[in-house]
């Protein structure tokens, strides 16, 4: 099909839930994608943080294809050695105790919410079910995780939303403490608000959250769907803040391109979820676990993490020298760019025209490159971005 035919058929047969850029991607290698006409694009998005090893990494392809040729799916009524290997690795990396494998970040967050409410119900009885999240947060698109999301724009159309969520201002300990009462069972936060505009939380505020949770036996849930799997220069971002959460949720980069999520809990919560209290048909299927095993074996070494930090710093320094750049923020290879002219969406569209895939979040540009992107690929992408920024300043 031509590009126009692709667009026409997409409009005809698919629900109109996405605002798409003008590119139809059909293949890729490393940080370079190709469209239906053979045009190449440097990718600074990695599928919104999913392709942690870029496109069609040799080791990842081998792991996935060999598993697909062995056994692709089994019911969770049977034991899966690969599930156990991935769960063991996640526990070793985090120092936590138990893992539930699912298919997405929203599902991982749903599991975390259920753990928090059941833990509190089992220990304290009814009436202690409220979960505090942050204004400007994003936790998913199911009815419950939309309710958990602290953005009013998402609290529309799909009434009634799940009850039991309160929202406090990020980096405001007084606001947090004013919402703490006997009804609260958990606080759920992103340490860098991704969809909210690449906003890292302040250390002092994170310390305050950690402190009140420990004092009140309130569970601390860290949503690491976007910040996890070495994206910020640590395997999980909470390590950068020196805290020990009760629950960590993970997805996106964990499978390197296939759907997998994980909800990881500490020893205190290891027996909260019993047989029948939660489940999934596809979660932790062998293909997804083979992909996750390969990703975890590659992106969690000290050498790899150092490279992520170095590349992130390199990109931020180059961005700071560009025209039309008002602010650069983020952590590791999770980067936001505030433009002087507040024209991020226009710039993102122009970048695609010029061979660069880039994201937006709120009113800024967002970069989530593959973690193993080369410096040559970085330079090529930044060159395109610089030219577009100069032309649109």
matplotlib code that plots the C-alpha trace (Angstrom):
import matplotlib.pyplot as plt

x = [0.0, 1.0, 1.1, -2.1, -3.8, -2.5, -4.0, -7.3, -7.6, -6.6, -9.4, -11.9, -11.2, -9.6, -11.1, -9.8, -8.0, -4.6, -3.3, -0.7, 2.3, 2.7, 4.9, 4.1, 7.0, 7.6, 11.1, 14.0, 17.5, 19.1, 17.8, 16.9, 13.4, 12.2, 8.8, 6.9, 8.9, 12.3, 12.9, 15.0, 14.2, 16.5, 14.3, 14.4, 11.2, 11.8, 8.1, 7.4, 10.2, 9.5, 12.3, 15.0, 17.5, 16.2, 14.8, 15.5, 18.6, 20.3, 20.3, 16.7, 15.5, 17.3, 15.8, 12.2, 12.4, 13.9, 11.2, 8.4, 9.7, 9.7, 6.5, 4.7, 2.0, 0.9, -1.8, -0.8, -2.3, 1.1, 4.6, 6.7, 10.5, 11.0, 8.5, 10.4, 13.8, 12.4, 10.8, 14.0, 16.0, 13.6, 13.7, 17.5, 17.8, 15.3, 15.8, 12.1, 10.3, 7.5, 6.5, 3.2, 3.7, 1.1, 0.9, 1.1, 1.8, -1.8, -2.3, 0.8, -0.7, -4.1, -2.3, -0.5, -3.8, -5.4, -2.4, -2.6, -6.3, -6.2, -3.2, -5.1, -8.3, -6.6, -4.8, -7.2, -10.6, -12.9, -12.7, -9.0, -8.9, -7.9, -4.8, -3.1, -1.5, 0.0, -1.5, -0.2, 0.5, -0.4, -1.0, -2.9, -6.1, -8.3, -11.2, -9.4, -5.9, -7.6, -9.1, -5.7, -4.3, -4.1, -5.2, -8.7, -8.6, -8.8, -11.7, -14.4, -16.8, -16.4, -18.4, -18.6, -14.9, -13.4, -13.6, -11.0, -8.3, -7.0, -4.6, -1.8, 0.5, 4.0, 6.8, 4.4, 4.8, 2.2, -0.4, 0.6, 0.3, -3.0, -4.4, -3.0, -5.7, -7.1, -8.7, -5.3, -3.8, -1.2, 0.7, 1.4, 3.9, 6.1, 9.5, 9.7, 6.3, 6.6, 3.3, 2.9, 5.9, 9.1, 9.0, 11.5, 10.3, 12.4, 14.5, 13.1, 9.5, 10.3, 11.9, 8.7, 6.5, 8.8, 8.8, 5.0, 4.4, 6.7, 5.3, 1.7, 2.0, 0.9, 2.2, 4.6, 4.0, 6.4, 5.1, 8.2, 6.4, 8.3, 11.3, 12.2, 14.5, 17.6, 15.9, 17.1, 20.6, 19.6, 17.7, 14.8, 14.5, 13.8, 17.5, 18.5, 16.4, 17.8, 14.4, 12.9, 9.3, 6.8, 5.6, 7.2, 5.4, 7.2, 6.5, 7.4, 11.2, 11.0, 10.1, 12.1, 9.1, 6.7, 3.9, 4.9, 4.4, 5.4, 4.2, 7.0, 6.4, 8.5, 8.5, 5.8, 3.3, 4.5, 1.4, -1.2, -2.4, -3.5, -4.9, -7.9, -7.4, -5.7, -4.8, -4.2, -4.5, -1.5, 0.7, 4.2, 3.8, 7.0, 7.7, 7.4, 9.5, 12.2, 12.4, 12.5, 15.2, 17.4, 16.7, 17.5, 20.7, 21.9, 20.6, 21.3, 25.1, 27.2, 28.9, 25.5, 24.1, 27.1, 26.7, 23.0, 24.0, 26.8, 24.6, 21.9, 24.3, 25.8, 22.3, 21.3, 24.5, 24.0, 20.3, 21.3, 23.3, 20.4, 18.3, 14.6, 15.5, 14.1, 14.8, 16.1, 15.0, 14.9, 17.1, 19.3, 17.8, 14.4, 14.6, 12.2, 12.8, 10.7, 10.8, 11.0, 8.1, 5.9, 5.7, 6.6, 3.9, 4.8, 8.5, 7.8, 5.8, 8.6, 11.1, 9.2, 9.3, 13.0, 13.7, 13.6, 11.0, 10.4, 7.7, 5.8, 4.4, 2.1, 3.8, 7.3, 9.4, 10.2, 13.1, 13.2, 15.9, 16.8, 19.2, 21.8, 21.6, 25.1, 26.7, 26.6, 22.9, 22.5, 24.5, 22.5, 19.2, 20.4, 21.5, 18.0, 16.5, 18.8, 18.0, 14.2, 14.5, 16.5, 13.9, 11.0, 12.4]
y = [0.0, 3.6, 5.9, 7.5, 4.1, 3.2, 6.4, 5.9, 2.3, 3.3, 5.9, 3.4, 0.4, 1.6, 3.5, 7.1, 6.9, 8.2, 11.4, 9.9, 11.6, 11.2, 8.2, 4.5, 2.4, -1.1, -2.1, -1.0, -1.8, -0.2, 3.4, 3.7, 3.0, 2.8, 3.6, 2.0, 4.0, 3.2, 6.6, 6.4, 8.0, 8.3, 7.2, 9.3, 7.6, 3.9, 3.3, 5.5, 3.9, 0.3, -0.6, -0.5, -2.2, -0.5, -2.2, -5.9, -6.2, -9.5, -11.0, -10.0, -11.4, -14.7, -15.0, -14.3, -16.3, -19.4, -19.2, -18.8, -22.0, -23.8, -22.9, -19.6, -19.8, -21.9, -21.3, -19.9, -23.1, -24.7, -23.8, -21.8, -21.9, -18.7, -16.8, -18.0, -16.8, -13.4, -13.0, -14.2, -11.6, -8.8, -9.8, -9.9, -6.5, -4.8, -6.7, -7.3, -10.6, -11.4, -10.6, -10.7, -10.7, -9.1, -7.4, -3.7, -0.8, -0.1, -3.8, -3.6, -0.5, -2.2, -5.1, -2.6, -0.9, -4.3, -5.3, -2.0, -2.3, -6.0, -5.5, -2.7, -4.7, -7.8, -5.9, -3.0, -4.0, -1.9, 1.9, 2.2, 2.1, 5.6, 6.0, 9.3, 10.2, 13.4, 16.2, 15.9, 12.2, 9.5, 5.8, 4.3, 4.2, 1.7, 3.1, 2.6, 3.9, 6.9, 7.6, 7.3, 9.7, 13.2, 15.1, 16.4, 16.2, 12.4, 12.4, 12.7, 10.6, 7.3, 7.8, 6.5, 6.3, 4.1, 5.8, 6.1, 8.4, 11.7, 14.0, 16.2, 18.7, 17.4, 18.7, 20.1, 18.1, 20.3, 19.4, 15.7, 15.7, 17.5, 14.5, 11.8, 10.3, 7.0, 6.2, 6.2, 2.8, 3.9, 6.7, 6.0, 8.3, 8.6, 9.9, 11.6, 12.5, 11.4, 12.1, 15.0, 16.8, 15.0, 16.5, 14.9, 15.1, 17.0, 14.8, 16.5, 15.8, 12.1, 11.8, 13.3, 10.8, 7.9, 9.1, 9.5, 6.1, 4.3, 6.1, 5.3, 1.9, 3.4, 1.5, 3.4, 2.4, 3.7, 3.7, 2.9, 2.0, 4.7, 5.4, 1.8, -0.7, 1.6, 4.5, 7.0, 5.6, 3.2, -0.1, 1.5, 5.3, 4.9, 3.9, 7.5, 8.8, 6.3, 5.0, 1.5, 1.3, -1.4, -1.9, -1.1, -1.4, -2.0, -2.4, -0.6, -1.3, -4.6, -6.6, -4.6, -4.5, -7.3, -6.7, -7.5, -5.8, -6.6, -5.7, -6.3, -6.2, -6.4, -9.2, -7.5, -8.0, -11.3, -13.3, -10.6, -11.9, -15.5, -18.0, -16.5, -12.9, -11.9, -13.4, -12.9, -15.1, -13.8, -12.3, -13.8, -15.8, -17.6, -15.2, -12.1, -13.7, -14.7, -11.1, -9.7, -12.2, -10.9, -7.3, -7.7, -9.5, -6.6, -3.3, -3.8, -4.1, -1.3, -0.6, -0.3, 2.0, 4.2, 4.5, 5.5, 8.3, 9.5, 9.5, 11.3, 14.0, 14.3, 14.8, 17.4, 19.4, 19.4, 20.5, 23.4, 24.9, 24.9, 27.9, 27.9, 25.9, 27.5, 24.5, 21.0, 18.6, 15.0, 12.2, 9.7, 9.2, 10.5, 14.1, 17.0, 20.2, 23.3, 25.5, 29.3, 29.6, 26.9, 25.2, 21.6, 19.9, 21.8, 21.0, 17.3, 17.1, 18.9, 16.5, 13.6, 15.2, 15.6, 12.0, 12.2, 10.6, 12.6, 12.7, 15.5, 15.6, 18.5, 21.5, 20.2, 17.9, 14.5, 12.2, 8.5, 7.1, 3.4, 2.8, 1.4, 4.1, 4.9, 8.3, 8.5, 8.0, 10.6, 13.1, 12.5, 12.9, 16.0, 17.6, 17.2, 18.6, 21.6, 22.5, 22.2, 24.2, 27.0, 27.1, 27.4, 29.8]
z = [0.0, -0.6, 2.4, 1.3, 1.1, 4.6, 6.0, 4.2, 5.5, 9.0, 9.0, 7.6, 9.8, 13.1, 16.0, 16.0, 19.4, 18.3, 16.8, 14.5, 12.9, 9.1, 9.0, 8.5, 9.9, 8.6, 9.7, 11.8, 13.2, 16.2, 16.5, 12.8, 11.5, 7.9, 6.4, 3.5, 1.0, 2.5, 4.1, 7.3, 10.6, 13.7, 16.6, 19.8, 21.1, 21.3, 21.0, 24.0, 26.1, 25.0, 22.7, 25.3, 23.0, 19.8, 16.8, 16.1, 18.4, 17.4, 20.9, 21.5, 18.1, 18.8, 22.3, 21.1, 17.9, 19.6, 22.3, 19.7, 18.0, 21.3, 23.1, 22.7, 25.5, 28.4, 30.9, 34.3, 35.7, 35.0, 36.1, 33.7, 34.2, 32.3, 34.5, 37.5, 36.0, 35.2, 38.7, 40.4, 38.5, 39.3, 43.0, 43.0, 41.3, 43.6, 46.9, 46.9, 47.6, 45.1, 41.5, 39.6, 35.8, 33.6, 30.2, 30.6, 32.9, 33.6, 34.7, 36.9, 38.6, 39.0, 40.8, 43.1, 43.9, 44.8, 46.9, 48.9, 49.5, 50.4, 52.8, 54.6, 54.7, 56.0, 58.7, 59.6, 58.2, 56.1, 55.7, 55.0, 51.2, 50.0, 47.8, 47.4, 44.0, 42.7, 40.7, 37.1, 37.4, 34.9, 35.8, 32.9, 30.8, 32.5, 34.4, 37.8, 36.7, 35.0, 38.4, 39.9, 37.4, 38.9, 35.8, 35.5, 31.7, 32.0, 34.4, 31.8, 29.7, 31.4, 34.6, 37.2, 37.9, 40.6, 43.9, 46.6, 45.2, 46.5, 44.7, 46.3, 44.7, 43.8, 46.0, 48.6, 51.8, 53.6, 51.1, 51.4, 55.2, 55.1, 53.1, 55.4, 57.6, 58.8, 55.4, 53.5, 52.7, 50.1, 48.3, 44.6, 42.8, 39.7, 40.6, 37.2, 35.9, 32.3, 30.6, 33.0, 31.4, 32.4, 35.9, 38.4, 42.0, 44.6, 47.0, 50.0, 49.0, 48.3, 51.7, 53.3, 51.4, 52.5, 56.1, 56.5, 54.8, 57.2, 60.3, 59.4, 57.8, 54.5, 51.5, 49.2, 45.6, 43.0, 39.4, 37.4, 34.1, 32.3, 34.6, 35.2, 33.4, 33.5, 31.8, 34.4, 34.9, 37.6, 37.1, 38.9, 39.5, 43.2, 43.7, 42.6, 45.6, 48.2, 49.2, 49.7, 48.4, 49.3, 45.7, 42.3, 39.0, 35.8, 32.1, 28.8, 28.4, 30.4, 27.3, 24.7, 22.4, 23.5, 26.1, 29.6, 33.0, 36.5, 40.0, 42.5, 46.3, 49.4, 52.0, 54.1, 51.2, 49.9, 51.1, 50.5, 47.1, 47.4, 44.8, 43.1, 44.2, 41.0, 37.6, 33.9, 30.8, 28.8, 31.7, 31.8, 28.6, 27.5, 24.6, 26.7, 29.5, 27.0, 25.8, 29.4, 30.4, 27.5, 28.3, 32.0, 31.2, 29.1, 30.6, 34.3, 34.3, 35.9, 32.6, 30.7, 33.4, 33.3, 29.5, 30.0, 32.4, 30.1, 27.0, 28.8, 30.0, 26.5, 25.0, 27.6, 27.1, 23.3, 23.7, 26.0, 23.2, 20.7, 19.8, 20.9, 24.0, 27.2, 29.6, 29.5, 32.3, 33.2, 34.4, 32.5, 29.0, 30.0, 28.8, 28.3, 26.3, 26.9, 23.8, 23.9, 21.5, 23.1, 19.7, 20.6, 18.6, 15.5, 16.0, 16.5, 13.3, 11.4, 12.8, 11.4, 8.0, 8.3, 9.5, 13.3, 15.5, 18.7, 21.4, 23.1, 26.7, 27.7, 26.0, 25.6, 23.5, 25.1, 24.3, 25.2, 22.9, 22.9, 25.8, 23.5, 20.9, 19.5, 19.7, 15.9, 15.9, 18.7, 16.7, 13.6, 15.5, 17.3, 14.0, 12.6, 15.8, 15.8, 12.3, 12.9, 16.1, 14.4, 11.6, 14.1, 16.7]

ax = plt.figure().add_subplot(projection="3d")
ax.plot(x, y, z, "-o")
ax.set_aspect("equal")
plt.show()
